[in-house]
Amino acid sequence: MALQDDLTAIQCCVDDLVRTVDRVEQRAGAELAGVDFRRVRMDTDHLRESVALLRATAASAAPQDPPAPPKPRPELVTIPDTPYDASLWTDSDDEGLGARDRRAP
């Protein structure tokens, strides 16, 4: 039996309980109108709310679309250990200090 089926069965039982409490309340009238019967009424209302919360939680936790397959890893690029050609750096700034022929302030 699926979870939703179980929760529906619980909901039906709680609804039957509420109807039975209503009938007993109507038949007994003033005899059971005290604090104890109000407690039973509050408990049945609380059960109804709790089952509604369970159903909402189960509906939101239902399996969604299957997870996407993992993305392929990018290809690794090897960097040689040999020094770079010094001519690559002739016009570059030196750590933000400006051109080689200028001095920092």
C-alpha positions in Angstrom: 0.0 0.0 0.0 1.4 3.4 -0.9 1.9 6.1 1.6 -0.9 8.2 0.1 -3.2 5.3 0.5 -2.3 4.9 4.1 -2.8 8.6 4.8 -6.2 8.4 3.1 -7.2 5.5 5.3 -6.1 7.5 8.4 -8.1 10.5 7.1 -11.2 8.3 6.7 -10.8 6.9 10.2 -10.5 10.4 11.7 -13.5 11.6 9.7 -15.5 8.6 11.1 -14.3 9.5 14.6 -15.5 13.1 14.2 -18.9 12.0 12.9 -19.2 9.6 15.9 -18.3 12.4 18.4 -20.9 14.6 16.7 -23.6 11.9 17.1 -22.7 11.3 20.8 -22.7 15.0 21.5 -26.2 15.4 19.9 -27.6 12.4 21.8 -26.1 13.1 25.2 -26.8 16.8 25.1 -26.3 18.6 28.4 -25.1 15.4 30.1 -21.7 15.4 28.3 -21.4 19.1 27.7 -18.7 19.5 30.3 -14.9 20.0 30.1 -14.2 16.3 29.3 -16.3 16.4 26.1 -14.8 19.7 25.0 -11.4 18.0 25.4 -12.5 15.1 23.1 -13.8 17.7 20.6 -10.4 19.5 20.7 -8.5 16.2 20.4 -10.5 15.2 17.3 -9.9 18.6 15.7 -6.2 18.3 16.5 -6.1 14.9 14.9 -7.8 16.3 11.8 -5.2 19.1 11.5 -2.3 16.7 12.1 -3.4 14.4 9.4 -3.8 17.3 7.0 -0.3 18.4 7.8 1.0 14.8 7.2 -0.7 14.7 3.8 0.7 18.1 2.8 4.2 17.0 3.9 3.9 13.7 2.1 2.7 15.4 -1.1 5.6 17.9 -1.1 8.1 15.1 -0.3 6.9 12.9 -3.2 9.6 11.9 -5.6 10.2 14.5 -8.2 11.9 14.1 -11.6 14.8 11.7 -11.6 18.1 13.4 -10.7 20.1 14.7 -13.6 23.1 12.7 -14.6 26.4 14.1 -13.3 28.1 16.6 -15.6 31.3 15.3 -17.2 34.5 16.5 -15.6 36.4 19.1 -17.6 39.5 17.8 -19.3 42.7 18.5 -17.4 45.3 20.7 -18.9 48.9 19.9 -18.0 51.2 22.9 -17.4 54.8 22.3 -18.1 57.5 22.9 -15.5 59.8 24.7 -17.9 60.1 28.5 -17.4 58.1 30.7 -19.7 59.7 32.9 -22.4 60.7 36.2 -20.7 59.5 38.1 -23.8 55.9 37.3 -22.8 56.2 39.7 -19.9 58.0 42.7 -21.5 55.0 45.1 -21.6 53.2 43.8 -18.4 52.8 45.6 -15.1 54.8 44.4 -12.1 52.3 43.5 -9.4 50.3 46.7 -9.9 53.3 49.0 -9.5 53.2 50.2 -13.1 55.6 49.8 -16.0 59.2 48.7 -15.3 60.7 52.2 -16.1 58.4 54.0 -13.6 58.5 54.0 -9.8 55.7 53.6 -7.4 54.5 56.7 -5.6 
